[in-house]
Amino acid sequence: MDGSPLTSDLEVGGVTIAGTQTKGGVKVDEANKSQLIYEESKKNVTSITLGEVTFAKNGTARAFDKTYDTTGANINANNLKFTEASRALMTSGSSMTIVDASAAIKNAGGNALPSFAAKNYDSTFTDSVTDQLTLTGTRRDTLAQDAAQTKLTYTVGDRVVSKASMSGEIAWQSGDTHYANTSYTFNSSTAVDIANVKFTATDDPLNTSMTLIGNAAGVTAGNVSGSPDFTVALKNTTITATATGNASMDAGDLKYTVTGVTLDSVSVNGVGSDAIPAGWGTVSNVQIDTDNMTVPADATYGSPQVIMTASSAIFTDDNITGTKKFGANPARFTDEDNTDAVVIVGKQNAGVKASADGKSLLYEVGKKEASSVTLAKVDWAKGATVFDGSSEEYDYSGIQSLGTDSFDVAYSAPEMVAAGDNMTLLQANATLKDMAAETRSASYSFAPVSGVTIDAAVTGSLEAKGGNVTYTATANQAGKLTFTNVDWKDSGALMTRPSNITFAGADVDTAKINFQNMKELDANKEMTLVSDFGDSVGTITGTKYTVGAGIEGEGAASLSGSDLVFTTKTEARDLAAQEQTHNTLMVMEAGMAVLAAGNEHVGQAMAELANPQNAGLDGTVTAASLGGSKSRYKTGSHVDSNSWNVAVAVGSKRELTKGSLEWGVFGEYGKSNYTLHSDAGRGDGDSHYAGGGLMAKWTNKHDVYTEASVRLGRLSDTASNLLRDAAGNGYGYDVHANYFGAHVGIGKIIHYKGGKSLDVYGKYFYTKRDGVDFASGGNNYSLDSVASSILRVGARYGTTDKKWNWYGGLAYEYEFDGKSEGTVDGVGIRAAGIKGGSVRGEIGMRMNATKTNPWQTDISIYGYGGKHRGFGGSVNVAYMF
């Protein structure tokens, strides 16, 4: 025997042991010391401690075999417990062997374990057997030893319920069982609380029963407390009620029977045919909530839809809440016609409300309560209605005034509108109050016949009266009649006043009256302009008349009876040309101006031919002058012209005994555009010419020279908008005429030291253009030929001995003629003339030709002041052969 401590299998299944072990061998028999015996090895258990055990119904936590001697063990069960996971298996009456020593070494009395007094384990429980039912109570378990003292067995006691609490929503199912008990014990002390239950039903629960706890024998009905709430979801509403009833035991089942229901509130989901169930009571202020309501898509004014009905007056608007309550969230509306001429803005209520008798809940669309009526631009349509808002759905009682800031009436044919014509802008109803009328006026112009323009205005009254907003024309009044291009009528009237338009008091303007079908009129001729004009006329403007765009005479309009007539005052022989006809003579002067500009370039070409340095070996010279100018000629009015001219000459120079002779031929072209300015207005046009001529120059040994040239060609004038008739229509013409010109000159060149020279000269220029005849603006014109006679005296000083030589000059010239005259339809036109003096200045640079460069170039600019004003320039080129 060694008596060493146990070291293996100390803890098995939650049962822990301690002790010693003895090895086997021969020993003296304790009972009979006279004999020897052999004793096997054994484990002497001195203590057994019960700890955490996994419960297994009918199972064994730890068993001891024949090698264990537990007869002297000290058993400690104070800390016995079961794992959390296995506790669910510990149903009432189930048991488990904690220690099984039936196979262990037994003492003489046949016991394997020491004596163990039974031990009780008390615990409380709170079990949620359903989501809505919680059971609270106690349980007594027992750990006991069998009679043979070989086992310790743990037996689970009954769960005795002290309180059953029900809460939350439970679907009410008549005749059904909420919880069928199989594991708990109820007794007469068990209290049942159903105060916090909220039954949900889809049918009327009154006088129906439902088993709350099945197999609850022992519970007494008197221990059941509380009155559950009921929520009943009907077809389109959900109602909340308080149910009263009684609890009873039926064959061991706890049942609840609803004996009374009191309606507390209604939650509206939509419209439909729900009704408060018969036999229900109601609280004094049944609450109705509308937040969850789905608004019917077909809701319209005048057709309220039923939500719920009751047999008595239980519904009031004061007890309705939520966003769908009638009036809680009025909708804004804007109604208008398809042109936005009439716009109605306001609010419209819709929602849940109580019926007048309080027995129904209704969804109702209210009236459109207009807050503004705005009128904009409307197209006139006699007798039409722009917007029909006469339905009783509209309520205009809140309208105090109309929005008319942008109101206007557009007429497609205002001359057809008569006083009394009207149209309805808004057909409202009796809720629209009468309002003060507003006046509007729309001006317009129209031409009832050719050459007559009438400025008039339609005046109307905008008024809200009798439940309608109307616009009524009160007058169509002419303000002014203007006469321009009309036909003279020896009988009958030019026009008759339209019956719907009032002319009386209108102004009359005949300042530009033009009789387009006549050449002349005798004095005291009378024509009716407007028959039935009226009994009065306003201001009459105009004391003359014209025929076409050229002739004018005196005459005036007046009222004769109720007719407006025009009477001539000028005899045919006393007719005068209109002032604007003067423009045609100014065009003649413009043509002379471009020819005069050509003289400059012919003279420059001649100077290049005469320059001895320009002559080739054979005496042949070519020269050209090209340039432009901008000029103003005073003609009584004035002409502004811009011209371009060119002259090209070919000639020869011969040295003779007494001097030198240069001669040549030339061609010329010029083009000008011009603007005329006169009391009659402005006109534009252009001229161009083409021609040619001869030129010659003789210079004696004393540097005294004489020169001459002749030129002829054809000139064309194109004018536009020079003449205008009474209606403002512009007229022009296109004419062509021959021209002729000549000039003679004498001068002396004085040479100074240093290569400088002074040229003193006198020249006379004569130019003539032929007259022209043409028709324009309904008149015939005959314009006389125009001649120009200009004498120019001057001097030019410069250098001659360098490659580049400069020069400058100053001259005075005088125009002795330049007068332009003509007639229109035989009547004389105010003449135009350019007679008078002008000063001319020039400056230039010349590059002489050389043996290696046969080209000579002369660049100059010049300017005029006086009768002729302007400036110009030229480039002159010569080539030596």
Salt bridges, closest charged atoms under 4 A:
GLU30 OE1 - LYS33 NZ 3.60
GLU39 OE2 - LYS27 NZ 3.30
ASP69 OD2 - LYS42 NZ 3.88
GLU84 OE1 - ARG87 NH1 2.89
ASP122 OD1 - ARG140 NE 2.66
ASP127 OD2 - ARG159 NE 3.81
ASP141 OD2 - ARG139 NH2 3.21
ASP250 OD2 - LYS255 NZ 2.84
ASP335 OD2 - LYS368 NZ 2.78
GLU364 OE2 - LYS353 NZ 3.68
ASP421 OD1 - LYS382 NZ 3.35
GLU438 OE1 - ARG440 NH1 3.35
ASP490 OD1 - LYS525 NZ 3.61
ASP509 OD2 - LYS480 NZ 3.67
ASP532 OD2 - ARG497 NH2 3.00
GLU552 OE2 - LYS544 NZ 3.47
GLU579 OE2 - ARG830 NH2 2.61
GLU600 OE2 - ARG792 NH2 3.10
GLU600 OE1 - ARG840 NH2 2.50
ASP640 OD1 - ARG632 NE 2.60
ASP640 OD2 - HIS677 NE2 3.39
GLU655 OE2 - LYS653 NZ 3.85
GLU662 OE2 - LYS653 NZ 3.81
GLU668 OE1 - ARG711 NH2 2.95
ASP684 OD1 - ARG682 NH2 3.35
ASP703 OD2 - HIS751 NE2 3.15
GLU707 OE2 - HIS743 NE2 3.03
GLU707 OE2 - LYS763 NZ 3.30
ASP717 OD2 - ARG769 NH2 2.77
ASP734 OD1 - HIS736 NE2 3.97
GLU813 OE1 - ARG792 NE 2.93
GLU821 OE2 - LYS819 NZ 3.41
GLU842 OE1 - ARG796 NH2 3.08
GLU842 OE1 - ARG840 NH1 3.66
ASP858 OD2 - ARG846 NH2 3.37
